[in-house]
Amino acid sequence: MNQTVEAPVHPTTLVEFEGPALGQARPPGKGGSRGAPLADAALLREAAWDAFRKLDPRHMARNPVMFVVEVGAILSCVLLVQALAGHGEAPAFFILAISLGLWFTALFGNFAEAVAEGRGKAQANALRSSRRQLSAKYLNEPRRGSAGDLVPASSLHAGDAFLAEAGDVIAADGEVIEGIASVDESVITGESAPVIRESGGDRSSVTGGTRVLSDWLVIRVTAEPGQSFLDRMIALVEGARRQKTPNEIALDILLASLSIIFLVVTATLLPFSVFAQRAAGAGSPLPLTVLLALLVCLLPTTIGALLSAIGIAGMDRLIRANVVATSGRAVEAAGDVDVLLLDKTGTITLGNRQATAFHAAAGVREEELAVTAQLASLADETPEGRSIVVLAKERFGIRGRNMRALGATLVPFTAQTRMSGLDIDGRRIRKGAVDAVEEWVRDQGGSLPDDVRTWAERVAREGATPLVVAEGKRVLGVVRLKDVVKGGIRSRFAELRRMGIRTVMITGDNPLTAAAIAAEAGVDDFLAEATPEAKLRLIREHQAAGRLVAMTGDGTNDAPALAQADVAVAMNSGTQAAKEAGNMVDLDSNPTKLLEIVEIGKQLLMTRGSLTTFSIANDVAKYFAIIPAMFVGTFPALAALNVMHLATPASAVLSAVIFNALVIVALIPLALKGVKYRPVGAAVLLRRNLLVYGVGGVLLPFPGIKLIDLALVALGLV
């Protein structure tokens, strides 16, 4: 590798996306799955085939309820063969009908899971099918101009450096170590607006497959081949690889326990029916086929069949909101969050603080303050620094000057000094945070005047940020920076409060400024002058009190707190350390997405709770519909309990089995779309579930089973 890299990149090895990517599946300007179809014809055909493949007992055994249904279906087939041989316990047609009903119940449960998985697989296949191969401009040394060669991108390893120039597709995940450029990330986020990526700071992370639009970047690879963010994303969007959450495991245990209980109950009915028949001297023992049908109808098959689909669909809604969850546990935890930690800048406020006023010290003209503040801001490339230059120009017509041409030494703003300025012709000018400038002035032999301190406190109390301007030991005044609270954010926090979620604003501002912004935004608490240690300590305090904590972050200094939080949303634009520490990655890099993630998590739990309530209530109703019909031959008095006046015992059992299968199909759209989210408390939600899904689950089987019974009679099938 001995030539300087200047040649254009030719396609030979890695990934470039040319078709619609993950984020582009959603309606423009919207997150989530709003407006997205639940499934298309191709997906449904694939899901139907998958439903048969999932009948493999090794797969069915993972779901105890549906496994019992499959075993019952197999036994009914054995009984059908026996009946066809002339030794059946019931008419062959009746056994065939029951057998088909049980098989369809198992298939419909598999179909619900397959549809949910298929939506994720379709997105993963779209990512795979839109690749083409690339080369990378490998660098022998991590700097532009270093000698290097064009190499297959797949040969890059963690720690290697390569150059990406305008028009190049970034060959691998990495961190920018030199340069600044505009990058098109639409293949990842679905958003057409380019973003700035630069070395240092919290916007240095780049993703393989994105395209450099202008300038150049020197990038250090952070992932080994096959372990990139896109590779992980493809694996994660495939629902089949999703791990069950603790809540799902607990519900599985409950369903398994109910299955065992109903299995024991059903098994004891056979000797009971034999005893009852002998005691009454009439009737006949219950056929095994009827007992199998009863068992399947009593089992919580509705929630058992839809449980996996609900969980997969929850992760799919996150994907459609452009959030990749690296853990199903995190999705569920989002629904149980008690405390939200939100960064102020860019989340609660618009994020671009603008200079709005100059407050001069006693004996200092405002124009002199403006001139000095502008000089101190010439080396400050932050939006705040640039806004001071603009304000000075607008107020007093002060134009920028080329300080380097005049021999000035520029002092850039850093997070450590929290000041910027310049030294020129013996003058030392600084502008920055109140305490930082005060300490600097004290080192020069001066002090902060009382009127300047008063101005700084007043500006802070009003929710703005004060910056002090000084020349040597002389303090000239205060520049007011104002960050605007986002519209509607206060009502969002009010909704969270009604749900019992406590909101905490995290900011590096001083306590007075933080208090003013917190009051304006309507958050419950705030942490001012936040350091990584302070964030971590705050999270641990809440967790020690038994609360679940959610947090967003994009910087390396956020990584410890993200690793500690129960729900940790890292920005895709942030550092690699932040993305590795979080259990979710927001591809849009929108800090307010945390609010949407909480809503999706709660919708997942609400859907699961609602359908569990419906399933149990549904089973209760089917019990009272079937039991009287089963024993009416032995105990004629039970005919009084046949409130639906079902035609025959065989019709009652068959109608219940058919209804049991059809209700699963009817609820698949609800399981995939989710119960409509409403920001209400747990008590209100419980009452609503009992009223809508509990009462509805009890009432629906009666007309449903009766209609099927009438149809069977009309068709002459019973």
N, C-alpha and C positions, 0 to 999 in steps of 0.2 A: 504494500500500500504506500505508494510513493508519489502519487500525483495529486496536485491541488484540485479540489472538487469544484468544477465549474459547469460540467455537462448537465443537461436536463435529465430529469428522472424518466426512465422508460419502464413500462409495466412489466414486472417479472415476478414479484412475490407477495404480497400480503393483502390488505383489505382496502377496497374502496367501495363505498356505497353509492349506487346510482339510482335505486328505486326508493319508494317510501320507506322510511325508517320507523323505528319504534314510536317516537314522539309524534310522527306525522299521521298516525291513525286517528287522532282525536280531532274534533272540530277546531278550526282556527280560533285562537284566543281563549280556548277553554281547556280546563283540565278534566280529569276523570273520564268516565265512560258515557257522559251525557251525550245523547244523540247517536251513540254507536250502536249498530245492530247487535243483538245477542248472538246471532250465528247466521252464516250463509249456507246455501245448499250444499256446497262442497264440504264444509265443516260438518254438517249434519250427517252426510253420507259416511264420512270418515269416522264420526263418533258412533254411528250405528254398527259399523264393522268392529270398532274397538269394544263395543258393548258385548259382542260375542266372544272376543278374545279374552276379555276380563272374566269370563266364566271359569277360567282356570282355577281350580280349588286353591292353588297356592296364593293366588291374588285374593280370592273371596275370603280366605281365612283371616285376612287383615281386618275385615269388617264382620264382627261376630253375628250381628243380626242378619245380614244378607247371606252369610255362610249357612245359617240355619235354614233360610229360605231355599237355598240351592239344595241342601241335603233333603229337605222335604220334597222338592221337585223331583229329585232322583228317585226317592222312595215311591212317589206317586207313579212314576214311569214303571217301576217294578210291579206295582199293583195293577197297572194297566195291562202289562204283558200277561199277568196272571188271569185277569178278567177275560182277555181275548182268548186264552186257552180254555175258558169255560169254568174256571174255578174262582171267579171274582167275588169279592165281598159286596160289590155294588155294581150297577150297570156300567158297562165299558164306556159308554158315552159320557156318563157323569164323571167317571175317573179321568177321562181324557180332558174334559173341560176344566176340572180342578187342576190337573197337571199343567195345562197351558197357562192357566191363571198364575200358578206359582212361578213358572219359567219367565213369564212376562214381567212379574214383579221383580225378579232378579235382574232381568235384562234392562228394565227401565231405571233401576238403581245404578247399574253400570253406565247406562246412557247419560245420565245426569253428570256423573263424574267425567265421562269421556268428552262431553261438550265443554265442560269447564276447562279440562286439560287442553282440549283442541284449540281453544282461543289463544292460550299461551304458546302452544307449539306452532301455530300459524305465524305468530310474531317472530318466533325464533327462526323458522324456516325462511321468512322474508329477509331476516338479517343474513342468513347463510347464503341465500341465492343471489344476493346483490353484491357479492364480493368480486374483486379481481386482484391480481397480484401486483406488488409494488417492489421497488428497490429503495434503498436508503443511502444517503450520502454520508458514509461512515467517516469519522474524524479520528486521526491518531491521537490528537490532544483535544481536550474539551474547550476549544475556542475557534471562532471563525477564521478561516485562512489556513488552518492546519491542513497538512497533507492527508489525503484519504482516497478511497475508491468507492465506486458504486457496488453495493453488496446486496444480496437478497435480504429483505427485511426480516425474514424468518431466522436469519443467522444472528440477529442482534440479541444480546444478553444484557441482563441487569448490570448497570454501570457503564455500558458503552455510550458513546456520544455520537450524535449525527446532526447534520445541518438540514433545516427545512426552510426553503425560500418561497417567495410568492409563486403560487400555482402548484406547489408540491402538496401531496397528501402526506400527512404525518404518519410515519411508518410504524410507530409503536407508542405505547403509553410512556410518559416520562415527565420530568420536571425541567422547565426552562432554566438554563443556567447562564444564558447570555442572550441579549436582544429583546426586542418588543415587536409584536406583529398583531395584525387583525386576523382572526381565525373564524372560519365558517364551521359551526358545530351543528348545522341543521340535520345532518345524518343521525345525530344522537338525540337532539332535543326537539327536532321538528320546527324550530324557530328559525326564520330566515335572517334575522338581524345578526351580524357578526359580533364577536366579542374580542376584547383585548387580552392577550396573554403576554406576560413579561417575566423577567427574572426577578427573584426576590418577592417578598410579600405573600399575599394569600391568593394570587391569581396566576400561579406559575405552573399549574398542572395542565397537561394536555393529554388528549385521548387519541389513540391510533385510529385512523380512518377519517379524521377531520382534515380540513384543507386550509392551508395558509393563503390568505388573500393578498397580503401586502408585507413588505419588509422581509425579515428573516428571524429565525430562532435557532439557537444551539440547544439541543435537548439531550438530557441524560436519561437513558432507558431505566425504568423502574420495575419492569415485569419481565419474567422469562417467557419464551415462546409458548403459546398455548395457555398462558395464565393472565392475559390482559384483561382489562375491564370489560371489553366487548365479549371476550370468551366467557367470562363469568356471567355477564348479563344474559347471553344466549342460554346458558345452563339454568339460570334462575327463572327466566320467563317460561320455561317448560314446567307446567304444573305437575307433571308426573314425578319430578324430582323434589317436590316440596315436602318437607318434613312436617309431621304432625306437631301441633302446639300442645303445651300442657293442658289447656282447656279442652282440646279435642280428645286428648288421651283420657282425661277424667270422664268426659261424656261417653267415650267408648267403654270405659269400665262400667258406667251406669247402665248402658245399653246391654252389655254382656250380662250383668247381674239380672236385669229384667228378663233377658232371654232365658236364663237358667230357671228363674222363678216360674215363667209361663210354661216352660218345658215340663217342669215338675207338675204344675197344675194340670196341664193337658194330659200328661201320662197317667195321672191318677183318675182321669175321667173314664178311661176304658174299663178298669175293674169296677168302678162305681156303676157304670151303665150295665155291666153284666149282672151285678148284684141287684140293681133296681129292676131289671127285666125279669129275673127269677122271682123277686119278691112280688112283683105285680102280676106275674103270670101272663104277661102280654108284651107285645113289642119285640124288639130285637136289640142286641148290643150295638153300640155306635161303630160304624165302619171306621177303619184306620184312615181312610181317605178324608173323611169328615174331620177327624182329629187333626190331621196335618193342615187342613184348610183353616181350622180354628186357631191353631198355633200361629200360623203366618198372619192371620188377621189380628191376633192379640199382640203380637210383637210390635214394637215401635218402628215398623218398617219405613214409615215416611221420613223420619229424621235420620234413621240408619242409612237410607239410600241417598239422602241429600247432604249428609254431614260433610263428606269430602268435597262435594261440589261447592258448598258454601265457603269453605276455607280457601279453595283454589280461586274462586271468583273474587274473594276479598283481595288476594294478592294481584289478581288481574286488574282490579279497579285501581290499585296503586300504580301498576305498570302504565295504565292508560292516563294516569295523572302525571306520568313521567317521573315516577319514583321507583327505584329498584330496591327491593327489600332483600337483604342478604340473610334474613332470618324470619321464618314464619312466626316465631315467638314475638318478634318486634311488632309485627302487624297487629297481633292480638293485644299486646301490651299497650299499643296506642289507644285501644278502646277503653282501657282501664286507667289511663293517665290521671293523676291527681294534681300534678304541678307542671306548668309549662314555663321553661326558661327561654326568653326571647331576646335576641340582640336588639338594641334600640335602632341603630343606624341601618337603614335599608329594610327593616322589618316593621317597626312601629312608625318610624319616620321615613320620609322619602329618600333620605340618605345623602343628599347633596346639600350640605350646609352652605349658605350664601352670606356674604358680608352685606349687611343692611344699613349700618350706621358707624360713624366715627365719634367717640366721646373723648374730647380733649381734656387733659389735665389743666389745673389752674395755671394761667400764664402762658398757655400754649394755644396757638391758633389751630383751628380744625384742619386748615389746608396744610399746615406743617406736619400735623399728625398723618394726614393722608399721603403726603409725599414720602415720609419716612416708612410708613406701613407698606407702601408700594415697593420701595427699595428692598425692604426686608422679605417681600414675597416673591421677588424675581427668581429666587432659587427654589421656591416651593411649588412643585408640580402637582400638588393635590388640588382637588376642585375648590377647596376653601381658599388656598393661596391664590389661585387664578381669579376667584371672585373678588378678592381684595384689589387686585390690579384693575379689574373692570370697574369696580365702584369708584376708585380714585379717578379713573379716566372720565366716568360719567359725571361725577360731582364737580371736579375742578379742571377737567381737560388735561390731566397729567398723562403723558404718553410714555410707553415703555422705552427703556434704553438698553443698549448693548453693554452690559457691565463688564463682560470679559474684555471687550475692546478697550475699555477704560482702565483695565488692570485691576479690576475688583476681584476679591476672593469671595466666591459664593459659599455660603454655609447652608447646605440642603437640610430640609426637615427630616428628622429621624424619630422613630418611636421611643428611642432612649432619651434623647435630649428634649424632645417635644418643642423644639424651637427651629426657626430658620432665620437667615439674615445674610449680611455681607460685611466685609471689611474693605474700606476704600479710603485712600488719602488720610490714614490715621483715624478714620471714623469707624466705630464698631456698632453696627445696628442689629438688633435682634427683635423677633416677634414670636410669641408663643403662649403656652399655658401660663396662667397667673403664677402658680408656685414655681414653675421652671424659670420664668423671667425674673421673678423676685429673687431667687437664689443667685441668678447670674448677675443682677444689678448689685446685690450685696457683695459679691466677689469683686465688683468694680469699685467698691467703696461707697455705694449709694444705698437708698432704701425706697420702698414702695410708698408713695404719698397716700395720705388717708383718703383724699377725694377719689383717687384712682381705685383704691380698694373698695370704696363705696360704690363706684360705678360697676366694678366687676361683680360685686354681690347683687346689685340690682339687676344687671343683665342676666345673671344666673337664675335669680328668683323668677324672672319672667320667662324662663324656659329656653333662653338662648345661651350661646357659648361665648364667654369673654376671652379675647386675646389681648395681651398687654404688649405695647410697643415701647422699646427703650433704645436710647443711643448712649452707650457708655453707662455712666451712673445716673443719667437723666431719664426719667420715665415720662413719655409724652402723652399717653392715654390708653384708651381701650377701643378695640374693634369688636363690634357686635356681629356674631354669626348666628343665623337662625335656621333651624331644621324644622320642616313642616311635618306635623303628624298626618299620617295617611287618612284620607276620608273613609269613613265607615268602620275604622279599626276599633273605635270605642264600642260600637254596637256588637262587634264580634266578640270582644272581651266580655261584654254583658251576657252574651249567650253562653260563653264558657263558664261564667260565674253561676248561671242558673243550672248548669250541669254539674256543679260542684268542683270545677277545676280552678285552681289558684294560678294566676299569671304573675310572673316575676320578670321585670325588665332588667337586662344586664347591659351596663354601659361603662365606658371608661371616663365619662364626664364626672365633674365634681358633684357632690351630693345635692347642692342647691339646684343645679341644672337638671339633674336626674329627677329630683322631686317634682319640679315644674312639668317636665315632659310626662312623668308617670301620672300626675293628676290630670293633665290634658287628655292623655290616651285612655285613662280609666283602668290601668293595671292595678293589681292588688298590692304589689310590693316592688321594690327595685333594689339592685345591687350596684352602687356607684364605685367608680375608680376600680373596676373589676380587674383582677389579675388571674392568671391560670390557677393559682393556689386557692384564691377566693372562690372561684367558680366550682372547683372540685370540692371544697369544704361545704359550700352551700348545698350541692347535690347530695353529699353524704349525710348532711343533717336531715334533709327531707326524707331520704331513704331510711334512716335510722328511726324516723317517726312512723314508718310503715307506709310511706307514699311511693307511688310510681312517678318517675320524673322523665320528662321529655325535653330535649334540647336541640338547637341547631348550631352549626359552626362551620367555618371554612378555613380556619388558620391552624398552623402547627400548634399555636398556643391554646387552641380549643381541644386538641386531641386528648389530653388527660380527662377533661370533663365529658367529652363524647364517649370515651371508653367506659366511664362510670355510669352514665345515664342509662335508663331502661330503654328509652326510645331515643336514638341518636341519629339525627338527620344531617349528613355531611353534604356540602354543596359540591357539585361536579366541577365547578370552577376553582375550588379550593385546592389546598395542598394534598399530596399523596398521604401524608400522615393523618390528616383529618378524615379522608375517605376510608382509610384502613381502620380507623378507630370507631367509625360509625357503623350502625347496623342497617342504615338506609342511605341511599345516595339520590339526591334530587337532581335530575338531569337538567332542569331549568335553572338551577342555582337561584331559586326564589325563596328567601328565608321565611316568607309568610306561608309557604306550603305546609309548614308544620300544623297549622290550623286545619287544613284540608286532610292531612294524614290522620289527625285525631278523629275527624268526622268519619273517615273511611273505616278506621278501627272500631269506632262505636257502631257504625252501620253493620259491620261484620258480626259483632256480638249481639246486636238487636235482631239481626236476621236469624242467627242460630237460636236465640232464646224464643223468638216468636214461633218458629217452625217446630221447636221442641214442645212448646206448649200445645200447638195444634196437633202434633202427632199423638201425644198422650191423651188429649181430650178425644181425639178421633178414635183411638183404640177403645176407650170407655164406651163410646156410642156403639161401635161394632159389636162389643161384648153383649150388650143388651139386645142387639138385633139378632144375634146368632143363637145364643144359648136357649131361649124359649123354643125356637124352631127345632133345635137338635133333640130336645127331650120330650117334645110334644107327643111322639108316638108312644113313649113309655108312661108319661104323666100327662094325660089329656088336659088336665086343669091348667097346664102352662099355656094353653092356647089363648088364655085371657091376657097374657103378657105380649102376645104377638100384635102389638099396637099398630104395626104397619100393614097388617093383613097380607103378609107375603104368601104367595100361592101354595108352596109346598116347602118342607124342610130342605129338600135338595135345591130348590130355587133360592131359598134364603142363604144357604152356604155359598152357592155359586155366585150370587149377586154380590155378597160381601167380598169374595175373593177378587172379582172383577173390579169392584169399586176400589179395593185396596191397591190394585196395580195402577188404575187410571189416575188416582189422586197424586201419585208420584209424578206422573207426566205433567199434570196440571200445575204442579208447584215448581217445576224446573225453572221457568222464567223468573219466578220470585227468588229462588235460590241464587240464580246467576246475577240478577239485577240488584238484589238486596232490598230489604224493607226500607221504606223512605225514612231518611234521617230526620229526626226532630230533636232540638236541644232541650230535652226535658230531664228532670231528675229521675232517680231510680224508682221512687215510689209511684210517680205518675206513669212511668213506663211499665211497671208491673201491673198496675190497674188496667192499662190499655191492652196489654198482652192477654190478660185474663178475660177481658170483655170481648175483644175482637177475635183473638186466636183460640182462646179457651172455649168461650161460648160458641164461636163459629165452628170449632172442631167437634163439639158435641152435637150441634144441630145439623151440620152438613151431611153426615152419613145417612141420616134417615130419609130425606128426599132422594139422595143419590142412589141408595140401595133399592128404594122403592121403584124408581124409574127403570133401573136395570132389570128388576124383577118383572115389571110390566112388559119390557122389551123381550125378555126371554119367553114369557108366556105367549106374546103376540107372534113370535117366530116359531112357536111350537117346540122349543128346545127343552122344556121341562114339563 
